[in-house]
Amino acid sequence: MRKFTILLLFLWLPSFFSSLTEFDSVMDLRKQLIVLTGWLGFAYMGAAIVLSARFKWTERLVKGLE
């Protein structure tokens, strides 16, 4: 899951760097961190749904959930 988190972080970084010039206060940084946690939550929930569907290729990938 660490690689998945790093991938999501790299997908979020362009958004962060494009708004870097607009940072006037800590609230702007807070807004960007809220976007990051939203991305992470959305992606992990999607991964949980795919795992709960118990496809054969995911079972081989995680070597069974039980």
All heavy atoms as TSV, in Angstrom:
chain	resi	resn	atom	element	x	y	z
A	1	MET	N	N	0.805	-1.187	0.000
A	1	MET	CA	C	0.000	0.000	0.000
A	1	MET	C	C	0.860	1.268	0.000
A	1	MET	O	O	0.361	2.318	-0.334
A	1	MET	CB	C	-0.922	0.004	1.218
A	1	MET	CG	C	-2.048	-1.028	1.142
A	1	MET	SD	S	-2.997	-0.956	-0.358
A	1	MET	CE	C	-4.367	-0.011	0.142
A	2	ARG	N	N	2.114	1.114	0.392
A	2	ARG	CA	C	2.985	2.282	0.408
A	2	ARG	C	C	3.201	2.818	-1.010
A	2	ARG	O	O	3.195	4.031	-1.230
A	2	ARG	CB	C	4.316	1.916	1.043
A	2	ARG	CG	C	5.234	3.112	1.190
A	2	ARG	CD	C	6.521	2.766	1.851
A	2	ARG	NE	N	6.244	2.276	3.197
A	2	ARG	CZ	C	7.085	1.539	3.882
A	2	ARG	NH1	N	8.254	1.231	3.389
A	2	ARG	NH2	N	6.783	1.131	5.090
A	3	LYS	N	N	3.353	1.906	-1.976
A	3	LYS	CA	C	3.541	2.341	-3.363
A	3	LYS	C	C	2.293	3.034	-3.879
A	3	LYS	O	O	2.382	4.015	-4.624
A	3	LYS	CB	C	3.869	1.144	-4.245
A	3	LYS	CG	C	5.223	0.553	-3.991
A	3	LYS	CD	C	5.464	-0.648	-4.877
A	3	LYS	CE	C	6.771	-1.309	-4.537
A	3	LYS	NZ	N	7.007	-2.500	-5.360
A	4	PHE	N	N	1.135	2.537	-3.481
A	4	PHE	CA	C	-0.140	3.147	-3.877
A	4	PHE	C	C	-0.250	4.566	-3.323
A	4	PHE	O	O	-0.657	5.495	-4.023
A	4	PHE	CB	C	-1.284	2.261	-3.373
A	4	PHE	CG	C	-2.633	2.635	-3.876
A	4	PHE	CD1	C	-2.917	2.673	-5.226
A	4	PHE	CD2	C	-3.649	2.938	-2.986
A	4	PHE	CE1	C	-4.170	3.005	-5.696
A	4	PHE	CE2	C	-4.903	3.267	-3.440
A	4	PHE	CZ	C	-5.167	3.301	-4.788
A	5	THR	N	N	0.149	4.748	-2.076
A	5	THR	CA	C	0.106	6.074	-1.449
A	5	THR	C	C	1.088	7.022	-2.130
A	5	THR	O	O	0.767	8.189	-2.359
A	5	THR	CB	C	0.432	5.958	0.046
A	5	THR	OG1	O	-0.466	5.026	0.640
A	5	THR	CG2	C	0.315	7.292	0.735
A	6	ILE	N	N	2.255	6.533	-2.463
A	6	ILE	CA	C	3.252	7.373	-3.136
A	6	ILE	C	C	2.758	7.772	-4.523
A	6	ILE	O	O	2.929	8.920	-4.945
A	6	ILE	CB	C	4.611	6.656	-3.190
A	6	ILE	CG1	C	5.196	6.562	-1.780
A	6	ILE	CG2	C	5.580	7.355	-4.127
A	6	ILE	CD1	C	6.415	5.693	-1.662
A	7	LEU	N	N	2.125	6.843	-5.232
A	7	LEU	CA	C	1.548	7.165	-6.533
A	7	LEU	C	C	0.493	8.261	-6.410
A	7	LEU	O	O	0.486	9.220	-7.183
A	7	LEU	CB	C	0.924	5.910	-7.161
A	7	LEU	CG	C	0.119	6.143	-8.440
A	7	LEU	CD1	C	1.048	6.530	-9.580
A	7	LEU	CD2	C	-0.696	4.933	-8.778
A	8	LEU	N	N	-0.371	8.151	-5.421
A	8	LEU	CA	C	-1.396	9.177	-5.217
A	8	LEU	C	C	-0.778	10.516	-4.830
A	8	LEU	O	O	-1.265	11.570	-5.235
A	8	LEU	CB	C	-2.389	8.721	-4.155
A	8	LEU	CG	C	-3.268	7.561	-4.567
A	8	LEU	CD1	C	-4.045	7.046	-3.379
A	8	LEU	CD2	C	-4.194	7.966	-5.684
A	9	LEU	N	N	0.286	10.465	-4.070
A	9	LEU	CA	C	0.984	11.693	-3.695
A	9	LEU	C	C	1.553	12.381	-4.930
A	9	LEU	O	O	1.435	13.601	-5.080
A	9	LEU	CB	C	2.095	11.383	-2.694
A	9	LEU	CG	C	2.889	12.569	-2.181
A	9	LEU	CD1	C	2.000	13.463	-1.342
A	9	LEU	CD2	C	4.075	12.087	-1.390
A	10	PHE	N	N	2.137	11.599	-5.840
A	10	PHE	CA	C	2.679	12.187	-7.065
A	10	PHE	C	C	1.569	12.710	-7.976
A	10	PHE	O	O	1.789	13.659	-8.732
A	10	PHE	CB	C	3.556	11.184	-7.804
A	10	PHE	CG	C	4.931	11.070	-7.224
A	10	PHE	CD1	C	5.405	9.838	-6.796
A	10	PHE	CD2	C	5.750	12.170	-7.088
A	10	PHE	CE1	C	6.673	9.723	-6.250
A	10	PHE	CE2	C	7.019	12.076	-6.541
A	10	PHE	CZ	C	7.475	10.843	-6.122
A	11	LEU	N	N	0.393	12.113	-7.927
A	11	LEU	CA	C	-0.730	12.638	-8.696
A	11	LEU	C	C	-1.256	13.942	-8.114
A	11	LEU	O	O	-1.784	14.785	-8.830
A	11	LEU	CB	C	-1.868	11.601	-8.758
A	11	LEU	CG	C	-1.604	10.390	-9.624
A	11	LEU	CD1	C	-2.740	9.388	-9.466
A	11	LEU	CD2	C	-1.447	10.783	-11.074
A	12	TRP	N	N	-1.101	14.139	-6.816
A	12	TRP	CA	C	-1.565	15.345	-6.149
A	12	TRP	C	C	-0.558	16.497	-6.262
A	12	TRP	O	O	-0.947	17.665	-6.252
A	12	TRP	CB	C	-1.826	15.033	-4.678
A	12	TRP	CG	C	-2.026	16.217	-3.807
A	12	TRP	CD1	C	-3.133	16.994	-3.732
A	12	TRP	CD2	C	-1.079	16.773	-2.891
A	12	TRP	NE1	N	-2.940	17.990	-2.812
A	12	TRP	CE2	C	-1.688	17.883	-2.285
A	12	TRP	CE3	C	0.215	16.430	-2.530
A	12	TRP	CZ2	C	-1.047	18.641	-1.328
A	12	TRP	CZ3	C	0.852	17.195	-1.582
A	12	TRP	CH2	C	0.226	18.280	-0.995
A	13	LEU	N	N	0.713	16.189	-6.395
A	13	LEU	CA	C	1.751	17.223	-6.395
A	13	LEU	C	C	1.571	18.320	-7.448
A	13	LEU	O	O	1.812	19.491	-7.138
A	13	LEU	CB	C	3.136	16.592	-6.522
A	13	LEU	CG	C	3.705	16.042	-5.216
A	13	LEU	CD1	C	5.027	15.346	-5.474
A	13	LEU	CD2	C	3.867	17.120	-4.184
A	14	PRO	N	N	1.142	18.030	-8.688
A	14	PRO	CA	C	0.927	19.143	-9.629
A	14	PRO	C	C	-0.116	20.147	-9.147
A	14	PRO	O	O	0.029	21.354	-9.352
A	14	PRO	CB	C	0.465	18.444	-10.909
A	14	PRO	CG	C	1.024	17.084	-10.810
A	14	PRO	CD	C	1.015	16.737	-9.353
A	15	SER	N	N	-1.135	19.656	-8.487
A	15	SER	CA	C	-2.137	20.557	-7.923
A	15	SER	C	C	-1.523	21.435	-6.846
A	15	SER	O	O	-1.808	22.629	-6.763
A	15	SER	CB	C	-3.299	19.751	-7.344
A	15	SER	OG	O	-4.151	20.566	-6.596
A	16	PHE	N	N	-0.686	20.860	-6.034
A	16	PHE	CA	C	-0.023	21.601	-4.968
A	16	PHE	C	C	0.911	22.661	-5.529
A	16	PHE	O	O	0.884	23.812	-5.116
A	16	PHE	CB	C	0.752	20.642	-4.069
A	16	PHE	CG	C	1.524	21.313	-2.984
A	16	PHE	CD1	C	0.875	21.876	-1.900
A	16	PHE	CD2	C	2.902	21.391	-3.039
A	16	PHE	CE1	C	1.584	22.500	-0.898
A	16	PHE	CE2	C	3.627	22.003	-2.043
A	16	PHE	CZ	C	2.962	22.568	-0.971
A	17	PHE	N	N	1.738	22.272	-6.507
A	17	PHE	CA	C	2.700	23.220	-7.058
A	17	PHE	C	C	2.043	24.309	-7.891
A	17	PHE	O	O	2.544	25.426	-7.966
A	17	PHE	CB	C	3.767	22.494	-7.876
A	17	PHE	CG	C	4.736	21.729	-7.030
A	17	PHE	CD1	C	5.007	20.404	-7.286
A	17	PHE	CD2	C	5.374	22.329	-5.965
A	17	PHE	CE1	C	5.897	19.692	-6.507
A	17	PHE	CE2	C	6.269	21.636	-5.175
A	17	PHE	CZ	C	6.524	20.311	-5.443
A	18	SER	N	N	0.916	24.010	-8.525
A	18	SER	CA	C	0.237	25.047	-9.310
A	18	SER	C	C	-0.385	26.114	-8.418
A	18	SER	O	O	-0.539	27.262	-8.838
A	18	SER	CB	C	-0.824	24.428	-10.211
A	18	SER	OG	O	-1.885	23.926	-9.432
A	19	SER	N	N	-0.730	25.760	-7.192
A	19	SER	CA	C	-1.315	26.750	-6.292
A	19	SER	C	C	-0.304	27.280	-5.284
A	19	SER	O	O	-0.677	27.982	-4.345
A	19	SER	CB	C	-2.509	26.134	-5.549
A	19	SER	OG	O	-2.073	25.090	-4.729
A	20	LEU	N	N	0.952	26.978	-5.466
A	20	LEU	CA	C	1.992	27.394	-4.532
A	20	LEU	C	C	2.128	28.916	-4.474
A	20	LEU	O	O	2.405	29.475	-3.419
A	20	LEU	CB	C	3.325	26.752	-4.931
A	20	LEU	CG	C	4.426	26.694	-3.892
A	20	LEU	CD1	C	3.953	25.938	-2.666
A	20	LEU	CD2	C	5.656	26.041	-4.471
A	21	THR	N	N	1.899	29.581	-5.582
A	21	THR	CA	C	2.038	31.041	-5.592
A	21	THR	C	C	0.866	31.728	-4.885
A	21	THR	O	O	0.973	32.898	-4.524
A	21	THR	CB	C	2.105	31.561	-7.039
A	21	THR	OG1	O	0.913	31.170	-7.720
A	21	THR	CG2	C	3.310	30.997	-7.757
A	22	GLU	N	N	-0.222	31.015	-4.666
A	22	GLU	CA	C	-1.402	31.614	-4.041
A	22	GLU	C	C	-1.416	31.456	-2.525
A	22	GLU	O	O	-2.377	31.865	-1.882
A	22	GLU	CB	C	-2.667	30.977	-4.617
A	22	GLU	CG	C	-2.794	31.159	-6.105
A	22	GLU	CD	C	-3.928	30.343	-6.684
A	22	GLU	OE1	O	-4.710	29.766	-5.904
A	22	GLU	OE2	O	-4.022	30.282	-7.906
A	23	PHE	N	N	-0.381	30.859	-1.947
A	23	PHE	CA	C	-0.372	30.650	-0.506
A	23	PHE	C	C	-0.128	31.966	0.209
A	23	PHE	O	O	0.962	32.523	0.196
A	23	PHE	CB	C	0.707	29.651	-0.097
A	23	PHE	CG	C	0.356	28.221	-0.390
A	23	PHE	CD1	C	1.351	27.290	-0.581
A	23	PHE	CD2	C	-0.953	27.806	-0.462
A	23	PHE	CE1	C	1.046	25.975	-0.839
A	23	PHE	CE2	C	-1.283	26.497	-0.719
A	23	PHE	CZ	C	-0.280	25.576	-0.909
A	24	ASP	N	N	-1.171	32.477	0.843
A	24	ASP	CA	C	-1.051	33.697	1.627
A	24	ASP	C	C	-1.075	33.405	3.115
A	24	ASP	O	O	-0.602	34.188	3.917
A	24	ASP	CB	C	-2.189	34.657	1.299
A	24	ASP	CG	C	-2.114	35.153	-0.141
A	24	ASP	OD1	O	-1.003	35.231	-0.677
A	24	ASP	OD2	O	-3.175	35.453	-0.707
A	25	SER	N	N	-1.662	32.274	3.463
A	25	SER	CA	C	-1.759	31.934	4.877
A	25	SER	C	C	-1.705	30.420	5.044
A	25	SER	O	O	-1.613	29.674	4.079
A	25	SER	CB	C	-3.072	32.473	5.458
A	25	SER	OG	O	-4.161	31.796	4.876
A	26	VAL	N	N	-1.780	30.007	6.276
A	26	VAL	CA	C	-1.764	28.583	6.588
A	26	VAL	C	C	-3.047	27.921	6.087
A	26	VAL	O	O	-3.057	26.739	5.773
A	26	VAL	CB	C	-1.593	28.395	8.114
A	26	VAL	CG1	C	-1.686	26.945	8.505
A	26	VAL	CG2	C	-0.292	28.997	8.571
A	27	MET	N	N	-4.127	28.688	5.974
A	27	MET	CA	C	-5.403	28.132	5.528
A	27	MET	C	C	-5.315	27.623	4.089
A	27	MET	O	O	-5.997	26.662	3.730
A	27	MET	CB	C	-6.511	29.169	5.665
A	27	MET	CG	C	-6.799	29.543	7.099
A	27	MET	SD	S	-7.161	28.134	8.159
A	27	MET	CE	C	-8.802	27.750	7.642
A	28	ASP	N	N	-4.490	28.236	3.260
A	28	ASP	CA	C	-4.318	27.757	1.887
A	28	ASP	C	C	-3.606	26.403	1.870
A	28	ASP	O	O	-3.968	25.516	1.092
A	28	ASP	CB	C	-3.536	28.770	1.061
A	28	ASP	CG	C	-4.290	30.073	0.888
A	28	ASP	OD1	O	-5.537	30.026	0.792
A	28	ASP	OD2	O	-3.641	31.132	0.859
A	29	LEU	N	N	-2.616	26.247	2.732
A	29	LEU	CA	C	-1.948	24.956	2.853
A	29	LEU	C	C	-2.918	23.917	3.397
A	29	LEU	O	O	-2.958	22.781	2.924
A	29	LEU	CB	C	-0.729	25.063	3.767
A	29	LEU	CG	C	0.027	23.766	4.035
A	29	LEU	CD1	C	0.588	23.199	2.741
A	29	LEU	CD2	C	1.124	23.998	5.049
A	30	ARG	N	N	-3.740	24.318	4.348
A	30	ARG	CA	C	-4.739	23.414	4.915
A	30	ARG	C	C	-5.712	22.936	3.842
A	30	ARG	O	O	-6.080	21.765	3.800
A	30	ARG	CB	C	-5.496	24.140	6.022
A	30	ARG	CG	C	-6.600	23.341	6.643
A	30	ARG	CD	C	-7.320	24.187	7.709
A	30	ARG	NE	N	-8.456	23.484	8.217
A	30	ARG	CZ	C	-9.695	23.585	7.731
A	30	ARG	NH1	N	-9.923	24.381	6.707
A	30	ARG	NH2	N	-10.684	22.916	8.260
A	31	LYS	N	N	-6.093	23.835	2.971
A	31	LYS	CA	C	-7.010	23.475	1.892
A	31	LYS	C	C	-6.398	22.422	0.970
A	31	LYS	O	O	-7.060	21.468	0.570
A	31	LYS	CB	C	-7.363	24.736	1.096
A	31	LYS	CG	C	-8.629	24.634	0.296
A	31	LYS	CD	C	-8.922	25.908	-0.470
A	31	LYS	CE	C	-8.984	27.099	0.428
A	31	LYS	NZ	N	-9.344	28.338	-0.286
A	32	GLN	N	N	-5.118	22.568	0.667
A	32	GLN	CA	C	-4.435	21.588	-0.180
A	32	GLN	C	C	-4.286	20.240	0.526
A	32	GLN	O	O	-4.427	19.185	-0.097
A	32	GLN	CB	C	-3.060	22.098	-0.602
A	32	GLN	CG	C	-3.107	23.087	-1.727
A	32	GLN	CD	C	-3.640	22.454	-2.989
A	32	GLN	OE1	O	-3.276	21.345	-3.371
A	32	GLN	NE2	N	-4.534	23.158	-3.646
A	33	LEU	N	N	-4.045	20.254	1.815
A	33	LEU	CA	C	-3.936	19.001	2.560
A	33	LEU	C	C	-5.292	18.302	2.667
A	33	LEU	O	O	-5.356	17.072	2.677
A	33	LEU	CB	C	-3.334	19.255	3.943
A	33	LEU	CG	C	-1.870	19.680	3.929
A	33	LEU	CD1	C	-1.393	20.008	5.334
A	33	LEU	CD2	C	-1.001	18.615	3.300
A	34	ILE	N	N	-6.370	19.069	2.717
A	34	ILE	CA	C	-7.706	18.481	2.699
A	34	ILE	C	C	-7.964	17.804	1.359
A	34	ILE	O	O	-8.544	16.712	1.298
A	34	ILE	CB	C	-8.770	19.545	3.011
A	34	ILE	CG1	C	-8.695	19.928	4.485
A	34	ILE	CG2	C	-10.164	19.061	2.664
A	34	ILE	CD1	C	-9.561	21.112	4.859
A	35	VAL	N	N	-7.501	18.415	0.286
A	35	VAL	CA	C	-7.638	17.794	-1.035
A	35	VAL	C	C	-6.848	16.487	-1.079
A	35	VAL	O	O	-7.335	15.469	-1.589
A	35	VAL	CB	C	-7.170	18.763	-2.142
A	35	VAL	CG1	C	-7.051	18.064	-3.476
A	35	VAL	CG2	C	-8.117	19.939	-2.246
A	36	LEU	N	N	-5.637	16.487	-0.531
A	36	LEU	CA	C	-4.815	15.276	-0.508
A	36	LEU	C	C	-5.501	14.161	0.272
A	36	LEU	O	O	-5.568	13.027	-0.196
A	36	LEU	CB	C	-3.441	15.563	0.091
A	36	LEU	CG	C	-2.543	14.344	0.309
A	36	LEU	CD1	C	-2.208	13.677	-1.026
A	36	LEU	CD2	C	-1.291	14.739	1.053
A	37	THR	N	N	-6.012	14.458	1.445
A	37	THR	CA	C	-6.671	13.413	2.232
A	37	THR	C	C	-7.953	12.947	1.560
A	37	THR	O	O	-8.331	11.774	1.699
A	37	THR	CB	C	-6.966	13.885	3.661
A	37	THR	OG1	O	-7.760	15.069	3.620
A	37	THR	CG2	C	-5.676	14.143	4.422
A	38	GLY	N	N	-8.607	13.812	0.820
A	38	GLY	CA	C	-9.773	13.395	0.056
A	38	GLY	C	C	-9.401	12.411	-1.037
A	38	GLY	O	O	-10.069	11.396	-1.241
A	39	TRP	N	N	-8.321	12.696	-1.751
A	39	TRP	CA	C	-7.811	11.780	-2.785
A	39	TRP	C	C	-7.469	10.433	-2.177
A	39	TRP	O	O	-7.818	9.381	-2.711
A	39	TRP	CB	C	-6.541	12.358	-3.412
A	39	TRP	CG	C	-6.748	13.231	-4.595
A	39	TRP	CD1	C	-6.996	14.569	-4.585
A	39	TRP	CD2	C	-6.689	12.843	-5.964
A	39	TRP	NE1	N	-7.087	15.018	-5.869
A	39	TRP	CE2	C	-6.898	13.993	-6.727
A	39	TRP	CE3	C	-6.459	11.635	-6.601
A	39	TRP	CZ2	C	-6.905	13.965	-8.107
A	39	TRP	CZ3	C	-6.459	11.605	-7.974
A	39	TRP	CH2	C	-6.692	12.758	-8.718
A	40	LEU	N	N	-6.759	10.466	-1.043
A	40	LEU	CA	C	-6.349	9.217	-0.405
A	40	LEU	C	C	-7.555	8.402	0.057
A	40	LEU	O	O	-7.616	7.191	-0.150
A	40	LEU	CB	C	-5.426	9.506	0.781
A	40	LEU	CG	C	-4.041	10.009	0.440
A	40	LEU	CD1	C	-3.300	10.404	1.711
A	40	LEU	CD2	C	-3.263	8.979	-0.331
A	41	GLY	N	N	-8.518	9.072	0.669
A	41	GLY	CA	C	-9.710	8.376	1.130
A	41	GLY	C	C	-10.497	7.770	-0.014
A	41	GLY	O	O	-10.963	6.629	0.061
A	42	PHE	N	N	-10.650	8.524	-1.075
A	42	PHE	CA	C	-11.382	8.045	-2.252
A	42	PHE	C	C	-10.689	6.838	-2.880
A	42	PHE	O	O	-11.323	5.838	-3.215
A	42	PHE	CB	C	-11.501	9.186	-3.262
A	42	PHE	CG	C	-12.328	8.854	-4.462
A	42	PHE	CD1	C	-13.697	8.775	-4.374
A	42	PHE	CD2	C	-11.729	8.630	-5.683
A	42	PHE	CE1	C	-14.471	8.477	-5.482
A	42	PHE	CE2	C	-12.481	8.330	-6.801
A	42	PHE	CZ	C	-13.866	8.254	-6.698
A	43	ALA	N	N	-9.376	6.904	-3.008
A	43	ALA	CA	C	-8.622	5.821	-3.638
A	43	ALA	C	C	-8.608	4.568	-2.770
A	43	ALA	O	O	-8.771	3.452	-3.281
A	43	ALA	CB	C	-7.193	6.279	-3.917
A	44	TYR	N	N	-8.428	4.724	-1.458
A	44	TYR	CA	C	-8.431	3.552	-0.586
A	44	TYR	C	C	-9.813	2.914	-0.508
A	44	TYR	O	O	-9.918	1.692	-0.399
A	44	TYR	CB	C	-7.922	3.901	0.808
A	44	TYR	CG	C	-6.422	3.995	0.872
A	44	TYR	CD1	C	-5.793	5.127	1.336
A	44	TYR	CD2	C	-5.637	2.939	0.451
A	44	TYR	CE1	C	-4.418	5.212	1.394
A	44	TYR	CE2	C	-4.256	3.009	0.501
A	44	TYR	CZ	C	-3.662	4.149	0.970
A	44	TYR	OH	O	-2.294	4.226	1.021
A	45	MET	N	N	-10.868	3.714	-0.554
A	45	MET	CA	C	-12.210	3.142	-0.569
A	45	MET	C	C	-12.437	2.367	-1.863
A	45	MET	O	O	-13.037	1.289	-1.850
A	45	MET	CB	C	-13.264	4.239	-0.424
A	45	MET	CG	C	-14.669	3.703	-0.340
A	45	MET	SD	S	-14.961	2.653	1.080
A	45	MET	CE	C	-14.952	3.839	2.379
A	46	GLY	N	N	-11.948	2.888	-2.967
A	46	GLY	CA	C	-12.052	2.161	-4.234
A	46	GLY	C	C	-11.280	0.864	-4.206
A	46	GLY	O	O	-11.756	-0.169	-4.700
A	47	ALA	N	N	-10.094	0.884	-3.607
A	47	ALA	CA	C	-9.309	-0.339	-3.491
A	47	ALA	C	C	-10.013	-1.356	-2.601
A	47	ALA	O	O	-10.006	-2.559	-2.881
A	47	ALA	CB	C	-7.917	-0.030	-2.933
A	48	ALA	N	N	-10.666	-0.893	-1.542
A	48	ALA	CA	C	-11.396	-1.806	-0.660
A	48	ALA	C	C	-12.579	-2.436	-1.384
A	48	ALA	O	O	-12.875	-3.622	-1.186
A	48	ALA	CB	C	-11.867	-1.057	0.579
A	49	ILE	N	N	-13.243	-1.672	-2.237
A	49	ILE	CA	C	-14.372	-2.204	-2.988
A	49	ILE	C	C	-13.901	-3.260	-3.980
A	49	ILE	O	O	-14.520	-4.310	-4.144
A	49	ILE	CB	C	-15.141	-1.067	-3.688
A	49	ILE	CG1	C	-15.870	-0.246	-2.641
A	49	ILE	CG2	C	-16.103	-1.602	-4.724
A	49	ILE	CD1	C	-16.493	1.021	-3.165
A	50	VAL	N	N	-12.785	-3.003	-4.645
A	50	VAL	CA	C	-12.243	-3.988	-5.594
A	50	VAL	C	C	-11.843	-5.258	-4.856
A	50	VAL	O	O	-12.099	-6.373	-5.319
A	50	VAL	CB	C	-11.053	-3.394	-6.379
A	50	VAL	CG1	C	-10.294	-4.454	-7.141
A	50	VAL	CG2	C	-11.548	-2.316	-7.333
A	51	LEU	N	N	-11.224	-5.120	-3.690
A	51	LEU	CA	C	-10.838	-6.305	-2.920
A	51	LEU	C	C	-12.060	-7.065	-2.413
A	51	LEU	O	O	-12.050	-8.295	-2.348
A	51	LEU	CB	C	-9.942	-5.911	-1.747
A	51	LEU	CG	C	-8.516	-5.553	-2.101
A	51	LEU	CD1	C	-7.788	-5.041	-0.866
A	51	LEU	CD2	C	-7.793	-6.736	-2.686
A	52	SER	N	N	-13.109	-6.349	-2.041
A	52	SER	CA	C	-14.296	-7.027	-1.521
A	52	SER	C	C	-15.067	-7.757	-2.617
A	52	SER	O	O	-15.851	-8.656	-2.315
A	52	SER	CB	C	-15.205	-6.033	-0.809
A	52	SER	OG	O	-15.794	-5.141	-1.745
A	53	ALA	N	N	-14.859	-7.378	-3.878
A	53	ALA	CA	C	-15.515	-8.082	-4.982
A	53	ALA	C	C	-14.910	-9.462	-5.201
A	53	ALA	O	O	-15.538	-10.321	-5.815
A	53	ALA	CB	C	-15.423	-7.253	-6.260
A	54	ARG	N	N	-13.704	-9.684	-4.683
A	54	ARG	CA	C	-13.022	-10.979	-4.710
A	54	ARG	C	C	-12.848	-11.526	-6.126
A	54	ARG	O	O	-13.159	-12.680	-6.406
A	54	ARG	CB	C	-13.739	-11.980	-3.818
A	54	ARG	CG	C	-13.800	-11.504	-2.373
A	54	ARG	CD	C	-14.508	-12.467	-1.484
A	54	ARG	NE	N	-13.762	-13.697	-1.317
A	54	ARG	CZ	C	-12.942	-13.940	-0.295
A	54	ARG	NH1	N	-12.744	-13.028	0.603
A	54	ARG	NH2	N	-12.326	-15.087	-0.202
A	55	PHE	N	N	-12.330	-10.683	-7.004
A	55	PHE	CA	C	-11.982	-11.133	-8.345
A	55	PHE	C	C	-10.833	-12.130	-8.243
A	55	PHE	O	O	-10.027	-12.078	-7.315
A	55	PHE	CB	C	-11.554	-9.959	-9.225
A	55	PHE	CG	C	-12.653	-8.963	-9.483
A	55	PHE	CD1	C	-12.552	-7.665	-9.023
A	55	PHE	CD2	C	-13.781	-9.326	-10.191
A	55	PHE	CE1	C	-13.547	-6.752	-9.260
A	55	PHE	CE2	C	-14.783	-8.418	-10.445
A	55	PHE	CZ	C	-14.675	-7.131	-9.979
A	56	LYS	N	N	-10.724	-13.009	-9.235
A	56	LYS	CA	C	-9.659	-14.014	-9.197
A	56	LYS	C	C	-8.278	-13.376	-9.269
A	56	LYS	O	O	-7.350	-13.812	-8.604
A	56	LYS	CB	C	-9.847	-15.016	-10.332
A	56	LYS	CG	C	-11.025	-15.921	-10.125
A	56	LYS	CD	C	-11.149	-16.915	-11.242
A	56	LYS	CE	C	-12.365	-17.791	-11.006
A	56	LYS	NZ	N	-12.568	-18.766	-12.056
A	57	TRP	N	N	-8.143	-12.321	-10.075
A	57	TRP	CA	C	-6.831	-11.698	-10.209
A	57	TRP	C	C	-6.431	-10.963	-8.927
A	57	TRP	O	O	-5.254	-10.882	-8.604
A	57	TRP	CB	C	-6.779	-10.780	-11.419
A	57	TRP	CG	C	-7.739	-9.632	-11.390
A	57	TRP	CD1	C	-9.027	-9.628	-11.815
A	57	TRP	CD2	C	-7.478	-8.318	-10.901
A	57	TRP	NE1	N	-9.584	-8.394	-11.613
A	57	TRP	CE2	C	-8.663	-7.566	-11.061
A	57	TRP	CE3	C	-6.363	-7.693	-10.343
A	57	TRP	CZ2	C	-8.768	-6.241	-10.692
A	57	TRP	CZ3	C	-6.468	-6.363	-9.981
A	57	TRP	CH2	C	-7.659	-5.654	-10.156
A	58	THR	N	N	-7.405	-10.442	-8.169
A	58	THR	CA	C	-7.031	-9.804	-6.899
A	58	THR	C	C	-6.710	-10.842	-5.840
A	58	THR	O	O	-5.869	-10.602	-4.984
A	58	THR	CB	C	-8.139	-8.866	-6.399
A	58	THR	OG1	O	-9.349	-9.591	-6.236
A	58	THR	CG2	C	-8.342	-7.714	-7.331
A	59	GLU	N	N	-7.386	-11.986	-5.883
A	59	GLU	CA	C	-7.081	-13.056	-4.935
A	59	GLU	C	C	-5.657	-13.558	-5.131
A	59	GLU	O	O	-4.950	-13.842	-4.173
A	59	GLU	CB	C	-8.069	-14.212	-5.100
A	59	GLU	CG	C	-9.467	-13.883	-4.616
A	59	GLU	CD	C	-9.541	-13.739	-3.104
A	59	GLU	OE1	O	-8.883	-14.505	-2.400
A	59	GLU	OE2	O	-10.267	-12.844	-2.662
A	60	ARG	N	N	-5.229	-13.698	-6.386
A	60	ARG	CA	C	-3.849	-14.111	-6.655
A	60	ARG	C	C	-2.866	-13.035	-6.223
A	60	ARG	O	O	-1.786	-13.330	-5.731
A	60	ARG	CB	C	-3.668	-14.411	-8.136
A	60	ARG	CG	C	-4.241	-15.732	-8.572
A	60	ARG	CD	C	-3.792	-16.093	-9.980
A	60	ARG	NE	N	-4.103	-15.034	-10.943
A	60	ARG	CZ	C	-5.184	-15.033	-11.720
A	60	ARG	NH1	N	-6.057	-16.010	-11.657
A	60	ARG	NH2	N	-5.387	-14.050	-12.573
A	61	LEU	N	N	-3.248	-11.783	-6.410
A	61	LEU	CA	C	-2.363	-10.675	-6.080
A	61	LEU	C	C	-2.111	-10.572	-4.578
A	61	LEU	O	O	-0.974	-10.377	-4.146
A	61	LEU	CB	C	-2.951	-9.360	-6.607
A	61	LEU	CG	C	-2.125	-8.112	-6.459
A	61	LEU	CD1	C	-0.884	-8.206	-7.326
A	61	LEU	CD2	C	-2.938	-6.895	-6.842
A	62	VAL	N	N	-3.156	-10.735	-3.774
A	62	VAL	CA	C	-3.006	-10.621	-2.324
A	62	VAL	C	C	-2.888	-11.970	-1.631
A	62	VAL	O	O	-2.839	-12.041	-0.406
A	62	VAL	CB	C	-4.168	-9.806	-1.710
A	62	VAL	CG1	C	-4.154	-8.396	-2.219
A	62	VAL	CG2	C	-5.498	-10.472	-1.955
A	63	LYS	N	N	-2.856	-13.033	-2.424
A	63	LYS	CA	C	-2.693	-14.414	-1.927
A	63	LYS	C	C	-3.797	-14.795	-0.931
A	63	LYS	O	O	-3.542	-15.377	0.115
A	63	LYS	CB	C	-1.326	-14.589	-1.289
A	63	LYS	CG	C	-0.202	-14.409	-2.286
A	63	LYS	CD	C	1.134	-14.504	-1.623
A	63	LYS	CE	C	2.267	-14.306	-2.575
A	63	LYS	NZ	N	2.350	-13.039	-3.215
A	64	GLY	N	N	-5.012	-14.422	-1.289
A	64	GLY	CA	C	-6.174	-14.775	-0.453
A	64	GLY	C	C	-6.319	-13.837	0.739
A	64	GLY	O	O	-5.339	-13.387	1.302
A	65	LEU	N	N	-7.522	-13.508	1.077
A	65	LEU	CA	C	-7.757	-12.574	2.183
A	65	LEU	C	C	-7.985	-13.295	3.501
A	65	LEU	O	O	-8.042	-12.681	4.547
A	65	LEU	CB	C	-8.960	-11.695	1.852
A	65	LEU	CG	C	-8.766	-10.733	0.679
A	65	LEU	CD1	C	-10.073	-10.027	0.358
A	65	LEU	CD2	C	-7.704	-9.721	1.009
A	66	GLU	N	N	-8.162	-14.595	3.498
A	66	GLU	CA	C	-8.472	-15.284	4.737
A	66	GLU	C	C	-7.300	-16.010	5.307
A	66	GLU	O	O	-6.465	-16.572	4.865
A	66	GLU	CB	C	-9.627	-16.250	4.508
A	66	GLU	CG	C	-10.865	-15.456	4.368
A	66	GLU	CD	C	-11.837	-16.007	3.352
A	66	GLU	OE1	O	-11.565	-16.954	2.628
A	66	GLU	OE2	O	-12.875	-15.415	3.296
